[in-house]
Amino acid sequence: MTEAFAMPPDHYRTSWTIEEVLALPENGMRQELLEGRLVVSPVPPNPHQWAAKQLERLFDDVTPPGLVANRDVNLRLGADLLIPDVVVGSVAALSGARPCLDAADVTLVTEILSPGNTAFERTWKSQRYAEGGIPFFVEVELSGVVQVAVYELRGRGYAKIAAAHAGETLKLAEPFELGFDPAQLIGERD
């Protein structure tokens, strides 16, 4: 017997709330909320998930006490609900019982981009993170030559503070000291 994915009968409406989205049954899909609209997408492909796992490990190795990295968490930004690929946030918030994090709980968000990503993921998500006041944003590009760019919130937008392609070393001093070759995100672990 095969199981079919069933959307809620009113998924097309434009007045969803975060509470309604969080109450939907788990169905193997990412369910985000943007400006009252339910945005449903499949779980990312394996290379995307592998890169997220490697980043989570890299971040966990260097985060100071009180912070930890985690993948695929619900993040409340005003009336929107987004699911970043990797966050670095408060241990208390990530280990607590709340169904989603608030922007104040988060130090860094990461989005991993691949050919299937939409303009929403490439543009709107980073804008929402900036509007939410999240101090650091990391963008990983998996298409072609793997590259990583790190941005710091300055005013109402992000400014690039570091970038590297596969074969180079990305070096960060903030929000924590970190150095790695972006190629590590697609290859086997050392």
C-alpha positions in Angstrom: 0.0 0.0 0.0 1.3 3.4 -0.9 0.7 6.5 1.2 -0.1 9.7 -0.6 0.7 13.1 0.7 -2.5 15.0 1.5 -2.6 18.8 1.7 -5.1 20.3 4.0 -8.2 21.1 2.0 -7.8 24.8 2.5 -4.0 25.0 1.9 -4.4 27.7 -0.7 -6.0 30.2 1.7 -3.9 33.3 2.6 -4.8 33.6 6.3 -2.8 30.8 8.1 -1.4 31.4 11.5 1.8 29.9 13.0 -0.3 27.9 15.5 -2.4 26.4 12.7 0.8 25.4 10.7 2.4 23.9 13.9 -0.8 21.9 14.4 -0.6 20.3 11.0 0.3 16.6 11.1 3.9 15.7 10.3 4.0 14.5 6.7 7.6 14.5 5.6 7.4 18.0 4.1 8.7 21.3 5.2 5.7 23.6 6.1 6.6 27.2 6.4 4.5 30.3 6.7 5.1 33.5 4.8 2.8 36.5 5.0 -0.1 34.2 5.9 0.5 31.7 3.1 1.4 28.1 3.7 4.6 27.2 1.8 5.2 23.5 1.5 8.3 21.9 0.1 9.9 18.5 0.1 12.8 17.6 2.3 16.0 18.7 0.5 18.0 16.2 -1.5 20.9 14.2 0.1 23.8 16.5 -0.8 21.9 19.4 0.8 21.2 17.4 4.0 24.8 16.2 4.1 26.2 19.8 3.9 23.8 20.8 6.7 25.0 18.0 8.9 28.6 18.9 8.3 28.0 22.6 9.1 26.1 21.6 12.3 29.2 19.6 13.4 31.6 22.4 12.5 29.5 25.0 14.4 29.1 22.7 17.4 32.8 22.3 17.7 33.4 26.0 18.1 30.3 27.5 19.7 30.8 29.1 23.1 29.0 27.8 26.2 25.3 28.5 26.0 25.1 28.2 22.2 24.5 25.1 20.1 23.9 24.3 16.4 20.8 22.5 15.2 19.2 21.6 11.9 15.7 22.2 10.6 14.1 24.1 13.5 10.9 26.1 13.4 11.8 29.8 13.6 9.2 32.4 14.4 9.8 35.8 12.8 6.8 38.0 13.6 3.9 36.3 11.9 6.1 34.2 9.7 7.4 30.7 10.4 10.6 29.7 8.6 12.8 26.6 8.7 16.5 27.5 8.2 18.8 24.6 7.3 21.1 25.2 10.3 20.8 27.6 13.3 23.1 28.5 16.1 21.0 29.4 19.1 20.5 29.3 22.8 20.9 25.9 24.3 18.0 26.8 26.7 15.7 27.6 23.7 16.7 24.7 21.6 16.3 22.2 24.4 13.1 23.7 25.8 9.5 22.6 25.2 8.5 25.5 22.9 7.5 24.4 19.4 9.6 27.1 17.7 12.4 29.5 18.4 12.1 33.3 18.4 14.6 35.5 16.6 16.0 36.6 19.9 17.1 33.0 20.6 19.2 32.8 17.4 22.7 34.1 16.7 23.2 32.6 13.2 21.0 31.1 10.5 22.2 29.1 7.5 20.5 28.6 4.1 22.0 26.0 1.8 21.2 26.7 -1.9 21.1 24.2 -4.7 19.6 24.4 -8.2 16.1 23.6 -7.0 15.8 26.5 -4.6 13.3 29.1 -5.4 13.7 32.9 -5.4 11.9 32.9 -2.0 14.8 30.9 -0.5 17.5 32.9 -2.4 16.1 36.4 -1.5 13.2 36.6 0.8 14.5 34.3 3.5 17.6 36.4 4.1 15.5 39.6 4.2 13.2 38.0 6.8 16.2 37.0 8.9 17.6 40.5 8.7 14.2 42.0 9.6 14.0 39.7 12.6 17.4 41.0 13.8 19.4 37.8 13.5 23.0 38.9 13.8 24.7 36.5 11.3 23.5 34.8 8.1 25.4 32.1 6.3 24.7 31.2 2.6 26.1 28.0 1.1 25.9 27.4 -2.6 26.2 23.8 -3.7 25.7 24.3 -7.5 28.9 24.3 -9.4 31.9 25.2 -7.2 30.9 25.0 -3.6 31.1 28.3 -1.9 30.2 29.8 1.5 29.5 33.4 2.3 29.0 34.8 5.8 27.1 38.0 6.4 26.7 40.2 9.5 23.6 42.3 10.2 24.4 46.0 9.8 21.4 48.3 10.2 18.5 46.7 8.3 20.5 44.4 6.0 23.4 42.0 5.9 27.0 42.9 4.8 29.4 40.2 3.7 32.2 39.6 6.1 33.8 36.4 4.8 33.6 34.2 1.7 35.4 31.2 0.3 35.1 28.6 -2.5 36.0 24.9 -2.3 39.8 24.7 -2.0 40.1 27.9 0.0 39.8 28.5 3.8 36.8 30.4 5.2 38.0 32.2 8.3 35.7 33.7 10.9 36.3 35.6 14.1 32.6 36.4 14.7 30.2 35.1 16.0 32.9 32.5 16.9 36.3 31.5 15.6 36.1 29.1 12.8 38.1 28.1 9.8 37.3 25.4 7.2 37.4 24.6 3.5 33.9 24.6 2.0 34.8 21.4 0.2 34.3 19.7 3.6 30.6 20.2 3.2 30.3 17.8 0.3 33.1 15.3 0.9 33.6 12.6 3.5 34.4 13.5 7.0 38.1 13.7 8.0 
